[in-house]
Amino acid sequence: MTIDGDTMIPCQLRENDVVLYVTGTLECARAAALLRETGVRFVTVGVETEPALAQSVAEYSGWPTFPQLFVQAQFIGGLQYVEEMARTGALQHLLRDLPRSLPGN
């Protein structure tokens, strides 16, 4: 099955306030952990088994590496940006008005 990233990515970003595109790396796990700490509801989309999707995401954002965080369809950045924003409180501020996860999720 061929993945049409040009269609799939905008749809994912429209349907979800917070999307984290990930591969199976420790950096991606760290980004997901930082998002979980905020309590915001988010989805992760694994791209490690879909090279065409990974390429489409990289082209869409203009950023070549993963993880990639999008909030309200806006590209925020990779792990270094997420870590810095978490450290300074900017991540919590950015996500403050978005839906929360259910306890245990």
FIMI-98725 format. One line per 4 residues: for each residue y, z, x of C-alpha. Coordinates in steps of 0.5 Angstrom, whole numbers, padded with zeros to 4 digits. Each point is the difference from the previous one (the first is absolute). Example, Ala and Ser with C-alpha at 12.3 -4.5 7.8 and 13.67 -1.06 7.14 Angstrom:
<pts>
-0009/0016/0025 ~ 0007/-0002/0002;
</pts>
This chain:
<pts>
0000/0000/0000 ~ 0007/-0002/0003 ~ 0005/0005/-0001 ~ 0007/-0002/-0002;
0005/0005/0004 ~ 0006/-0004/-0003 ~ -0002/0002/-0007 ~ -0004/0007/0001;
0005/0003/0005 ~ 0006/-0001/-0005 ~ -0004/0003/-0006 ~ -0003/0006/0004;
0008/0002/0002 ~ 0002/-0001/-0008 ~ -0006/0004/-0003 ~ 0001/0006/0005;
0006/0003/0003 ~ -0003/0002/0006 ~ -0005/-0004/0004 ~ -0003/0001/0007;
-0004/-0006/0003 ~ -0005/0003/0005 ~ -0005/-0002/0005 ~ -0006/0005/0002;
0005/0003/0006 ~ 0002/0007/0001 ~ 0007/-0002/-0001 ~ -0001/-0002/-0007;
-0004/0006/-0001 ~ 0006/0004/0002 ~ 0005/-0004/-0004 ~ -0004/0001/-0006;
-0001/0008/0002 ~ 0008/0000/0000 ~ 0001/-0003/-0007 ~ -0005/0005/-0003;
0004/0005/0003 ~ 0006/-0002/-0004 ~ -0004/0000/-0007 ~ 0002/-0007/-0002;
-0005/-0004/-0003 ~ -0002/-0006/0004 ~ -0005/-0006/0001 ~ -0003/-0002/0007;
-0003/-0007/0000 ~ -0005/-0001/0006 ~ 0002/-0007/0004 ~ -0005/0001/0005;
-0006/-0004/-0003 ~ 0005/-0005/-0003 ~ 0004/-0004/0006 ~ 0003/-0005/-0004;
0003/0006/-0004 ~ 0002/0004/0006 ~ 0004/-0006/0002 ~ 0003/-0001/-0006;
0003/0007/0000 ~ 0002/-0001/0007 ~ 0004/-0006/-0002 ~ 0003/0003/-0006;
0002/0006/0003 ~ 0002/-0003/0007 ~ -0004/0005/0003 ~ -0006/-0001/0004;
-0004/0006/0000 ~ -0003/0005/-0004 ~ 0001/0005/-0004 ~ 0006/-0003/-0004;
0003/0004/-0005 ~ 0004/-0003/-0006 ~ 0004/0004/-0005 ~ 0002/-0003/-0007;
-0001/-0007/0003 ~ 0004/0002/0006 ~ -0003/0000/0007 ~ 0001/0006/0004;
-0004/0000/0006 ~ -0006/0002/0004 ~ -0002/0006/0003 ~ 0005/0002/0004;
0005/-0001/-0005 ~ -0004/0004/-0005 ~ -0001/0006/0005 ~ 0008/0000/0002;
0002/0000/-0008 ~ -0005/0005/-0001 ~ 0002/0004/0006 ~ 0008/0000/-0003;
-0002/0001/-0007 ~ 0002/-0008/-0002 ~ -0007/-0001/-0002 ~ 0000/0005/-0005;
0007/-0002/-0002 ~ -0002/-0007/-0001 ~ -0006/0002/-0004 ~ 0004/0006/-0004;
0000/-0004/-0007 ~ -0006/-0003/0000 ~ -0007/0002/-0004 ~ -0004/0005/0003;
-0007/0000/0001 ~ -0005/0004/-0004 ~ -0002/0006/0003 ~ -0007/-0001/0005;
0002/-0007/0000;
</pts>
